[in-house]
Structure formats: structure tokens, C-alpha cells
């Protein structure tokens, strides 16, 4: 939409990812005149276009393929001649992305949010240049998200050395894929291509993959992934890539590791993206880690400028950005915004999934807290067994004196869905007993959550 260079708004949001567009929509609901600036031709940011959503589409499609090829027969389903059509799989993924980004655009129109396409740059604390247009507002929210971290000796070339973006669009299954980084992005995309037939090796610098999870979770998770065919090398420092031999080079304890790698996915994290905003012109300060400095209400050092999501401190998660965005919109509108950053669940969407919230057992013990831990295996849950989902467990950590739930970790199918009710109980300061006395339908996998809560007081019914 073309606008007058002199047009002004109550609020301008820079970046139309989950944080940005949610902030804009909530502000519009509250009666503010809002502009949403996005450099992409489509809304939704990294998450909808080249991140959360397309990766989950490929995870789902690859799970279907793996089931048809390796597990259907166990259920008495005989499928002859299972074959893979990568082009159709990618088309399915792209269709989902298109539907969702189009849906966001329709919502913006319905809420009368003015969408401006182009890259924004500050010219003053309340003025932005977008192409040849000048936009002004009393309040501006920076929601420009993040970009993949590039290693100096493994520069992205889109051919052999890939970022997560390119790993979502491979037109053929590579024979070998090395994944540098054992976090969520690397494990998810590594799982996708392993299911489709690639020989995948995860190379992690730290002593374990999924590094923020408890050791017992990681041990079980590692065994499951290895059983699925992923090779996992931890405590290994990547040093380079031999393109002629298609070998990723690493070292561990003075010994050289050579990892076959027709393709290399570099997934060592993401960095805040605010490079071209000219923050200095607006008086916006950065932290030592190059994130935008904000106060407890996400206000920057410049009056009227706010920042949310990946560009500020905290986990780089889409739902965290959304909560930031809603709170800022409400604060700007004079309402009482609220975010409980201590209760931000994190999920790795492999099969099984890993979901965590709050304090883990290891972290609680490291803090010297007196805790009780309840644990229940999915192998003892009827619905899990019926669903071929007997791997993994639910673990709940509670304060030894008050029984207040401090955190939880789940390794299992649909763990990301299962953890939500634990977050709900934690939000109101609930105890393990509160959760244990909440009725759960039978047979469901959620009963494992209930049993883990009961196990905190050593009263689980279906476990010794």
C-alpha cells in the first residue's frame, strides 16, 4: 500500500514476524492507528516463511514417509513400492506456507493495519525512511528478528554449505549430510533428511546435544536418535570443509574427525538482526552481545522506541516474541501488559519431541534447591503403547517444602502439546499435587503427566 510521505501513525512496527504482526494486530484491536513495515513480499517473518512452519511441514511429511516405509507393516498395513517424490513434498510445504502468510495478510487488512513493504531505517527517534517514503509515529516497535549465525570458515554458499533456509529447499536427498550444531534447528532438519534417506551426522561442540535439557533426558534422547540412524558426535570442534573430498573436518581431544558430507548444514544459532536500521540515529543502545538494550517493559534507551523478540535478551522463540508483542501493544495503549518470561516452554520437534519449561532437575540441584522429582515412563502408558509412542518419559520438578512446580521436562511424542498443561499450573503457582488431582481422561498420553505429578510424592499408581 502506497502512503503519503507525511502520513503519521500512533504505532509503527518494524518486522512482520510472529512478534511484529501480533503486536500490530493487538494494537489495532486497542484502537491505535498502526503501520507494519516488512522487507519481505509476504508477511510472517522467518517463522512462517523459512523457519518454524516449513520445517514442521517437512517433519510431518518425512514422518509419514518413515512410517509407510518402515513401520506400517507392523500394523498389518502392507504398502508395496513406497517411493519418495521430493518435489511434491516441497510443494506441500510451500502450499502450507502460502496459506498461512496469506492469512496474516488478510488479518492485517481486516484490522486496518497499513502494510508497508520495504526495509526501514531510522532517520530520527520517531521517523523512519522506507524507500522513498517517510513514516512518523509516537511509538515504534523493533521486531526485526534474527538471522542464522555464519562461521567464518564455513561461509554459506547455498550449495554445499547451507543455512537452515537452504536446508528447507533441497531438491534431492543428499547421500551424506553433516549438521554442525546439536540444537533444535540442527536436530529437526537432520531428522527430516535422515528419514528421507540421507546418512546424517550431528556434530556438536558441547558435551551433549539439546544442551539445555537434563542429562537423563539427553542420554535417552541420544539413544533414540541413534537408533533412528543419526550419528552423533559431541565434544567435537569443527575446523573446516574439504570440498574436493566432501568431508567435514573436526577435532576432539587432539584427534581429527572426518565426517562424510555432500552437504553441510550450519545450525550453530541465530544472531539478532538489526544491522541496517541505523539505530544510532535513533539513540538506541545495544548490549555487549549486540542485542537491543531494554527495560522491564521492553522500552529501549530512546523514548518511544520499544523492542521485542529475537533482537532483545531471552530465548529466540516465536511464542516468546508473540507474548512480548502483545504486552508492548497493551503498555503503549495504557493497558496492563504481562509476560512471565520464566515460564517460556522450549520444544525440539523431532520424533520424539523434547519439551522443557522452568527449572530442570540439574539446574535446580546446581542452585542448591531442595527438590522432589516425579518421573513416569511412557512405556507404562496405555495410549502411548497403542500409538507406538512408548519411548521417553515425563519429569516434574517440585519444591521439596511447598510442592510448588518449579519445572518440567518431557521426552516423548507430542511433548510440545503435553507440556502446556504443566505451564498452566505453573502460571498460577500450582503444586504437583494440584496437577496430580486434576482429572485426566483415559486412555490418553496426558495421564503420564498426571502420574509424573503423583510420583513427586511417590504415589504414582501405574509405576513401582
C-alpha positions in Angstrom: 0.0 0.0 0.0 1.5 3.3 -1.0 1.2 6.1 1.6 1.9 9.8 1.7 5.4 10.7 2.9 3.9 12.9 5.6 1.5 10.3 7.0 1.9 9.5 10.7 0.7 6.7 13.0 0.2 6.0 16.6 2.5 3.0 16.2 4.8 1.6 13.6 6.1 -2.0 13.9 9.2 -2.9 12.0 9.2 -6.6 11.1 6.1 -8.7 10.4 7.2 -12.0 12.1 5.2 -13.5 14.9 6.2 -10.8 17.3 5.7 -7.9 14.9 2.4 -8.8 13.3 0.9 -9.9 16.7 2.0 -6.6 18.2 0.4 -4.7 15.3 -2.8 -6.6 15.4 -3.2 -6.3 19.2 -2.5 -2.5 19.0 -5.1 -2.2 16.2 -7.6 -4.1 18.4 -7.0 -1.5 21.1 -7.8 1.4 18.7 -4.4 2.5 17.6 -3.6 3.6 14.1 -0.9 1.1 13.1 1.6 0.6 10.3 3.5 -2.7 9.8 6.8 -2.5 7.9 8.2 -5.7 6.3 11.0 -6.1 3.8 9.7 -9.4 2.5 6.9 -9.5 -0.1 5.0 -11.7 2.3 4.2 -11.3 6.0 5.0 -13.8 8.7 8.8 -13.3 9.0 11.3 -16.1 9.3 8.9 -18.3 11.3 6.2 -18.6 8.7 8.3 -18.2 5.5 11.6 -20.1 6.2 11.5 -21.3 9.8 9.0 -22.8 12.2 6.3 -23.6 9.7 8.1 -25.0 6.7 10.3 -27.1 8.9 7.3 -28.6 10.7 5.7 -29.3 7.3 8.7 -31.3 6.3 8.9 -33.0 9.7 5.3 -34.2 9.2 5.8 -35.3 5.6 9.0 -37.2 6.5 7.3 -38.9 9.4 4.6 -40.1 7.1 7.3 -41.5 4.7 9.2 -43.2 7.5 6.0 -44.8 8.8 5.0 -46.0 5.4 8.5 -47.4 4.6 9.4 -48.8 8.0 6.5 -49.2 10.4 3.2 -49.7 8.5 3.8 -53.4 8.2 3.8 -53.8 12.0 0.2 -52.6 12.0 -0.9 -55.0 9.3 -0.7 -52.4 6.6 1.2 -53.7 3.6 2.4 -51.0 1.2 4.4 -52.2 -1.8 6.8 -50.0 -3.7 7.0 -47.0 -1.4 8.8 -44.2 -3.2 9.7 -40.6 -2.5 8.8 -37.6 -4.5 10.7 -34.7 -3.0 9.2 -32.1 -5.4 5.7 -32.9 -4.3 6.8 -32.8 -0.6 8.3 -29.4 -1.1 5.1 -28.3 -3.0 3.0 -29.4 0.0 5.3 -27.4 2.3 5.1 -24.3 0.2 1.3 -24.5 0.0 1.1 -24.5 3.8 3.4 -21.5 4.0 1.4 -19.7 1.3 -1.9 -20.3 3.1 -0.6 -19.0 6.4 1.2 -15.9 5.1 -1.9 -15.1 3.0 -3.9 -15.5 6.2 -1.8 -13.0 8.0 -2.2 -10.5 5.2 -5.9 -10.9 5.3 -6.0 -10.3 9.0 -3.9 -7.2 8.6 -6.4 -5.9 6.0 -9.3 -6.7 8.2 -7.8 -4.9 11.2 -7.0 -1.9 9.0 -3.3 -2.2 9.7 -1.3 -0.3 7.0 1.3 -2.7 5.5 4.4 -1.0 4.0 6.8 -3.2 2.0 10.4 -2.3 2.2 13.4 -2.0 4.5 13.1 0.5 7.3 15.9 2.8 8.6 15.7 5.3 11.4 16.2 9.0 10.5 15.3 10.1 14.0 13.7 8.7 17.2 10.2 8.9 15.7 10.8 8.8 12.0 11.6 6.0 9.6 12.6 6.0 5.9 11.2 3.1 3.9 12.4 3.5 0.3 11.4 7.0 -0.7 8.7 7.2 2.0 9.0 8.8 5.4 6.9 7.4 8.3 6.4 9.0 11.7 4.9 7.7 14.9 4.8 8.5 18.6 5.8 4.8 19.2 8.0 2.5 17.2 8.5 -1.2 17.9 11.5 -3.0 16.6 10.7 -6.6 15.8 13.2 -7.5 13.1 14.0 -10.9 14.4 17.2 -12.9 13.8 19.4 -14.4 11.1 21.5 -17.7 11.1 25.0 -17.4 12.5 27.7 -17.9 9.9 31.0 -19.5 10.7 34.0 -17.7 9.2 35.5 -20.9 7.9 32.1 -22.3 6.7 30.5 -19.4 4.7 27.1 -20.1 3.4 27.2 -20.7 -0.4 23.7 -22.2 -0.8 25.2 -25.3 -2.5 27.5 -27.3 -0.2 27.4 -25.1 2.9 23.8 -24.4 3.9 21.9 -22.3 6.4 18.5 -23.6 7.7 16.8 -21.7 4.8 18.6 -23.7 2.1 18.1 -26.9 4.1 14.4 -26.5 3.6 14.5 -26.4 -0.1 16.9 -29.2 -1.2 15.5 -30.6 -4.4 17.1 -34.1 -3.8 18.1 -36.1 -0.8 21.8 -35.8 -0.2 23.7 -39.0 0.3 25.5 -37.6 3.3 24.7 -34.6 5.4 26.7 -33.2 8.3 24.9 -30.9 10.7 27.0 -28.5 12.7 25.1 -27.9 15.9 23.0 -30.2 18.1 20.3 -27.7 19.0 16.6 -27.6 17.9 17.2 -26.5 14.3 20.0 -28.9 13.6 18.2 -31.9 15.1 14.9 -31.2 13.4 16.3 -30.7 9.9 18.8 -33.5 10.4 15.9 -35.8 11.3 14.0 -34.7 8.2 16.7 -35.7 5.8 17.7 -38.8 7.7 14.2 -40.1 7.4 14.2 -39.4 3.7 17.4 -41.5 3.2 20.4 -39.3 3.9 23.3 -40.5 6.2 23.2 -37.7 8.8 25.9 -36.9 11.3 25.3 -34.3 14.1 28.5 -32.6 15.2 28.2 -30.7 18.4 30.9 -28.7 20.2 29.3 -29.1 23.7 29.4 -32.4 25.6 25.8 -33.2 24.7 23.1 -32.3 22.2 19.9 -30.5 23.4 22.3 -28.8 25.8 19.6 -27.1 28.0 17.9 -30.4 28.8 18.7 -32.6 31.8 21.4 -35.2 31.4 19.0 -38.1 31.8 16.7 -36.7 29.1 19.7 -36.2 26.7 21.0 -39.7 27.3 17.7 -41.3 26.4 17.1 -38.9 23.5 20.6 -39.6 22.1 20.0 -43.3 22.1 16.6 -42.9 20.4 18.1 -40.7 17.6 21.0 -43.1 17.1 18.5 -45.9 16.8 16.8 -43.9 14.1 20.0 -43.8 12.2 21.5 -40.4 13.1 25.2 -40.5 14.0 26.0 -38.1 16.9 29.5 -36.7 17.6 29.7 -34.5 20.7 32.6 -32.6 22.2 33.8 -32.0 18.6 35.1 -28.7 17.3 34.5 -28.2 13.6 37.6 -26.8 11.8 36.7 -26.8 8.1 35.3 -28.4 5.0 37.3 -30.4 2.3 35.1 -29.7 -0.7 37.1 -32.0 -3.0 36.5 -35.0 -0.8 33.1 -33.8 0.6 34.4 -34.2 4.1 33.6 -32.0 7.2 36.7 -31.7 9.4 36.6 -31.6 13.1 38.8 -32.4 16.1 38.2 -33.9 19.5 40.8 -34.4 22.2 43.5 -33.8 19.7 42.2 -36.3 17.2 40.9 -35.4 13.8 37.4 -36.4 12.8 36.4 -36.8 9.2 32.6 -36.7 8.6 31.2 -37.6 5.2 29.3 -34.5 3.9 27.9 -34.0 0.5 26.1 -31.1 2.2 26.8 -29.3 5.4 24.1 -27.6 7.4 25.4 -25.0 9.8 23.0 -24.6 12.7 25.0 -23.1 15.5 22.5 -20.5 16.5 21.0 -17.2 15.4 22.0 -13.6 15.8 19.8 -10.6 16.3 19.1 -8.8 13.0 19.1 -5.1 13.3 22.1 -4.3 11.0 20.5 -1.8 8.6 18.2 0.0 11.0 20.7 2.8 11.8 19.9 2.5 15.5 22.5 5.2 16.3 20.3 7.8 14.6 17.5 7.0 17.0 19.7 6.8 20.1 19.0 3.1 20.6 21.8 1.3 22.6 22.9 -2.3 22.3 24.2 -4.8 24.9 27.6 -6.4 24.8 26.0 -9.3 22.9 24.7 -6.9 20.2 21.1 -7.2 21.3 19.0 -4.2 21.8 19.0 -3.0 25.5 15.5 -2.8 27.0 14.0 -2.3 30.4 11.4 -4.4 32.2 8.7 -3.1 29.9 10.8 -3.6 26.7 11.5 0.1 26.3 14.8 0.9 24.6 17.2 3.7 25.6 15.3 6.0 23.2 11.9 7.4 24.3 9.1 6.0 22.3 11.1 3.1 20.8 10.4 -0.5 22.0 12.0 -3.8 21.0 10.7 -7.4 21.2 11.5 -10.9 20.2 14.9 -12.1 19.0 16.5 -8.7 18.9 16.5 -8.5 22.8 17.7 -10.8 25.5 16.0 -14.0 26.1 15.3 -17.2 24.2 14.8 -16.8 20.4 11.3 -18.4 20.2 8.3 -17.3 18.1 5.9 -17.6 21.0 8.2 -15.5 23.2 8.1 -12.8 20.5 4.3 -13.0 20.4 4.0 -12.6 24.1 6.4 -9.6 24.0 4.4 -8.1 21.2 1.0 -8.3 23.0 2.5 -6.9 26.2 4.1 -3.9 24.4 0.9 -3.1 22.5 -1.0 -3.1 25.7 1.5 -0.9 27.5 1.5 1.6 24.6 -2.3 1.7 24.8 -2.2 2.3 28.5 -3.3 -1.2 29.5 -1.6 -3.7 31.8 0.6 -5.9 29.7 2.1 -9.0 31.2 4.7 -11.7 30.3 6.1 -14.4 32.6 9.4 -14.9 30.9 10.3 -17.6 33.5 7.6 -19.9 32.1 8.6 -19.9 28.4 8.4 -23.5 27.1 11.0 -24.7 24.6 10.5 -27.6 22.2 12.6 -29.7 19.8 10.1 -31.0 17.2 11.8 -34.3 16.3 10.1 -37.7 16.9 10.0 -38.0 19.9 9.9 -34.4 20.9 11.7 -32.7 23.8 9.8 -30.1 25.7 11.1 -28.1 28.7 9.8 -25.3 31.0 11.2 -23.7 34.1 14.0 -25.3 36.1 15.3 -28.7 35.2 16.5 -31.1 37.8 20.1 -30.5 37.1 19.8 -26.7 37.2 17.7 -26.9 40.5 20.4 -29.0 42.1 23.1 -26.7 40.9 21.3 -23.9 42.6 21.3 -25.9 45.8 17.5 -26.1 45.9 15.8 -28.8 47.9 13.5 -30.6 45.4 11.4 -33.6 44.8 11.3 -35.2 41.4 8.5 -37.2 39.8 9.1 -39.3 36.7 6.9 -41.5 34.7 7.8 -43.6 31.6 5.5 -43.6 28.5 6.3 -47.3 28.3 3.7 -47.7 31.2 1.1 -45.6 29.4 -1.6 -47.5 27.5 -2.3 -44.8 24.9 1.4 -44.3 24.2 1.9 -48.0 23.6 -1.1 -48.0 21.2 0.4 -45.0 19.4 3.8 -46.6 19.0 5.0 -43.8 21.4 6.5 -45.8 24.3 9.8 -44.0 24.2 10.6 -41.3 26.7 9.2 -40.0 29.9 7.7 -37.1 31.8 9.6 -35.5 34.6 8.3 -32.9 37.1 10.5 -30.9 39.5 8.8 -29.5 42.6 10.0 -27.6 45.7 10.6 -30.1 48.5 8.9 -27.9 51.1 6.0 -26.2 49.3 5.4 -28.7 46.5 5.2 -25.8 44.0 6.1 -27.0 40.5 9.5 -25.5 39.5 9.8 -27.0 36.1 9.2 -30.0 33.8 10.9 -31.9 31.0 9.2 -34.3 28.6 10.8 -36.6 26.1 8.1 -38.2 24.0 5.7 -38.0 21.2 3.7 -34.7 21.2 5.7 -33.5 24.2 5.2 -29.9 23.0 1.5 -30.3 23.4 1.7 -32.2 26.7 3.8 -29.6 28.4 1.1 -26.9 28.0 -0.9 -28.0 31.0 2.1 -28.0 33.2 2.8 -24.4 32.1 -0.8 -23.6 33.0 -0.4 -25.0 36.6 2.9 -23.2 37.0 1.3 -19.9 35.9 -0.9 -19.7 39.0 1.8 -21.2 41.3 0.3 -24.6 41.3 1.7 -27.6 43.2 2.5 -31.1 41.9 -0.5 -32.3 44.0 -2.8 -29.8 42.2 -1.7 -31.3 38.9 -1.9 -34.9 40.3 -5.5 -34.3 41.4 -6.6 -32.8 38.1 -8.7 -35.4 36.3 -7.2 -36.7 33.0 -9.2 -38.8 30.5 -8.3 -42.4 30.0 -6.7 -43.6 27.8 -4.6 -40.6 26.9 -0.9 -39.7 26.9 -1.7 -36.9 29.3 -2.1 -39.5 32.0 1.7 -39.7 32.0 1.8 -36.1 33.1 -0.6 -36.8 35.9 1.4 -39.9 37.0 4.6 -37.9 37.0 3.0 -35.3 39.2 1.8 -38.1 41.5 5.3 -39.6 41.5 6.7 -36.4 43.1 5.1 -37.6 46.3 5.9 -41.2 45.5 2.2 -42.0 44.9 2.2 -42.9 41.2 -0.4 -45.6 40.6 1.0 -47.3 37.5 4.6 -47.4 38.4 6.6 -49.1 41.2 
